[in-house]
Amino acid sequence: MGSDLHIHNTRIWTADRDRPEAESITIRDGLIVSLNTPSPDTSPKTIDAGGCVIIPGLIDAHTHLLMGGLSMSELDLSGVQSREAFEAAIAERHAELTPGKWLIASGWSNENWPGREFPDKSWLQAAGDRPVVCRRVDIHAALVNDVVLEMIDCADDPTGGRIERDAHDAPTGLMIEAAAWNLVNPLLPGVSVADKQDAVRRAMAHHHALGITTVMSMEDAHDVEEVYLPIRDQLTLRMRVTLMERAWPMSFDFGSDFPNDPMLAVIGYKAFADGTLGSRTARMLVDYDDDPGNRGMLVELTRDGHLQEWARAVAKAGLSPSIHAIGDEAVRVVLDAVAGIDVKRRPRIEHAQQIDPKDIPRFRGVIASMQPLHKADDARYVTRRLGKNRLKGFFAFRELLEAGAVLAFGSDWPVVSCDPLLGIRCAVTGLSLDEEEFTPEHNITIEEALRAYTADAAYAIGGDDIGMLKPGMRGDLVMLDTDLMPSEWDPRVPGGPGGRVVLTAVGGDVRYDAREIS
């Protein structure tokens, strides 16, 4: 239902264009009842903000909540910057695990070490005869050792994937796209429902500490049914779910009949058009500059010519078609597939990282669900991948807004951090992970970036009662110790924006309070 809360002595950015600012807010039964009014006589919980700033609860429009929660207990290789460090991390985790237990790791990127070569199974020798699976940061490739390879029929590449091989045609251990998803993932040891629910609880607490009150999470239907439904009354984070089910033909009954409520709702289905830039599997109109003859790949429904039929079927079921498209040819194919669709919940193009400039005007009214921190990562190598002449369409935030697109920002967690303040920093400055300015012509303002994490993200996921602070909306808000709008917030400060989340409330319920922690 929600709680009662009154906060005063604050500066509020509401995201409501008709009333952008306020100085106090009152919430009753989880809904905002007034702005700029004294605390009621029958006083709800009252907080003196001490001059801190309040903004609407932040929304992550693209995440993988359960996967991210589980990854918090896996070996994190995101900080590894050499082969020696990679092997040392594997050896250390191997020594910690009981015999027979799989070693699962994630987060590595070949862009992080000298030479940028992709690893092979020899990097995993320290694990001995233990099964090892190490997912690349983009989750579109996995490195496995001989123990796992022996469980797989490696005679032929799977459709939509590739088993990397050496000069003698022997598997190197690197599995690309469908080779990782369809050959490796089914082998992974199962995780109990109880452990998955614990992972969800960890993930929710992590998000609240970052000011996030709603996520649009990509989930499997069986996890929604087995993991989320039994604990829906324990959810503290609003969950809008897009189902990762794209077999064809298929039924959409689970999504269309799902008993939605303000905390847990199914809004759509997701399909894939291509792979990723880092793995050189994003589908391009022209060959990769650093891999002549390779334009990436179209995958699944897109490869088989069923994408438009699938998208129309999702829309007919009253749900949102959400399609992963990173390369410029994949984006064009998706724009063609969703053109003219009459849908209650609007189609979303997920990522849209590389767009042919001629296609940008076609985004008018289209939702571009993008992740600014992916730009910070990919900026380190995109010039090698695509050449300077194609950068006009690389994370073209400014051009998309000017074309009338709706920008909805998210993280793709656990691929990158889900901290929205870091995402805002990247979208506003264009700084890469190496702290170098990249394609600043695509930068947007702080307010535009904030809208992409609040009001416009809410629009993208069908959240008519979230994303703004105005009477009648749900009482989801974040208190920050720094005002993001004036010059006192310097997004160019190395390592972060400088501000921090002080308090997060969902429906008036305080879910994170740094004042109590400190």
Secondary structure as GFF3:
##gff-version 3
##sequence-region A 1 518
A	DSSP	beta_strand	5	8	.	.	.	ID=ss1
A	DSSP	beta_strand	11	13	.	.	.	ID=ss2
A	DSSP	beta_strand	21	22	.	.	.	ID=ss3
A	DSSP	beta_strand	25	28	.	.	.	ID=ss4
A	DSSP	beta_strand	31	35	.	.	.	ID=ss5
A	DSSP	beta_strand	45	48	.	.	.	ID=ss6
A	DSSP	beta_strand	53	56	.	.	.	ID=ss7
A	DSSP	beta_strand	58	63	.	.	.	ID=ss8
A	DSSP	alpha_helix	65	71	.	.	.	ID=ss9
A	DSSP	beta_strand	75	76	.	.	.	ID=ss10
A	DSSP	alpha_helix	83	96	.	.	.	ID=ss11
A	DSSP	beta_strand	103	108	.	.	.	ID=ss12
A	DSSP	three_ten_helix	110	112	.	.	.	ID=ss13
A	DSSP	three_ten_helix	121	127	.	.	.	ID=ss14
A	DSSP	beta_strand	132	136	.	.	.	ID=ss15
A	DSSP	beta_strand	141	144	.	.	.	ID=ss16
A	DSSP	alpha_helix	146	149	.	.	.	ID=ss17
A	DSSP	beta_strand	161	165	.	.	.	ID=ss18
A	DSSP	beta_strand	171	177	.	.	.	ID=ss19
A	DSSP	alpha_helix	178	178	.	.	.	ID=ss20
A	DSSP	pi_helix	179	184	.	.	.	ID=ss21
A	DSSP	three_ten_helix	185	187	.	.	.	ID=ss22
A	DSSP	alpha_helix	193	209	.	.	.	ID=ss23
A	DSSP	beta_strand	212	219	.	.	.	ID=ss24
A	DSSP	alpha_helix	221	223	.	.	.	ID=ss25
A	DSSP	pi_helix	224	228	.	.	.	ID=ss26
A	DSSP	three_ten_helix	229	234	.	.	.	ID=ss27
A	DSSP	beta_strand	238	243	.	.	.	ID=ss28
A	DSSP	alpha_helix	253	256	.	.	.	ID=ss29
A	DSSP	beta_strand	264	272	.	.	.	ID=ss30
A	DSSP	alpha_helix	300	303	.	.	.	ID=ss31
A	DSSP	alpha_helix	307	316	.	.	.	ID=ss32
A	DSSP	beta_strand	320	325	.	.	.	ID=ss33
A	DSSP	alpha_helix	328	338	.	.	.	ID=ss34
A	DSSP	beta_strand	348	351	.	.	.	ID=ss35
A	DSSP	three_ten_helix	357	363	.	.	.	ID=ss36
A	DSSP	beta_strand	367	370	.	.	.	ID=ss37
A	DSSP	alpha_helix	372	378	.	.	.	ID=ss38
A	DSSP	alpha_helix	382	386	.	.	.	ID=ss39
A	DSSP	three_ten_helix	388	393	.	.	.	ID=ss40
A	DSSP	alpha_helix	397	402	.	.	.	ID=ss41
A	DSSP	beta_strand	406	409	.	.	.	ID=ss42
A	DSSP	alpha_helix	420	429	.	.	.	ID=ss43
A	DSSP	three_ten_helix	440	442	.	.	.	ID=ss44
A	DSSP	alpha_helix	446	452	.	.	.	ID=ss45
A	DSSP	alpha_helix	455	460	.	.	.	ID=ss46
A	DSSP	beta_strand	477	480	.	.	.	ID=ss47
A	DSSP	beta_strand	501	506	.	.	.	ID=ss48
A	DSSP	beta_strand	509	513	.	.	.	ID=ss49
A	DSSP	alpha_helix	514	517	.	.	.	ID=ss50
###
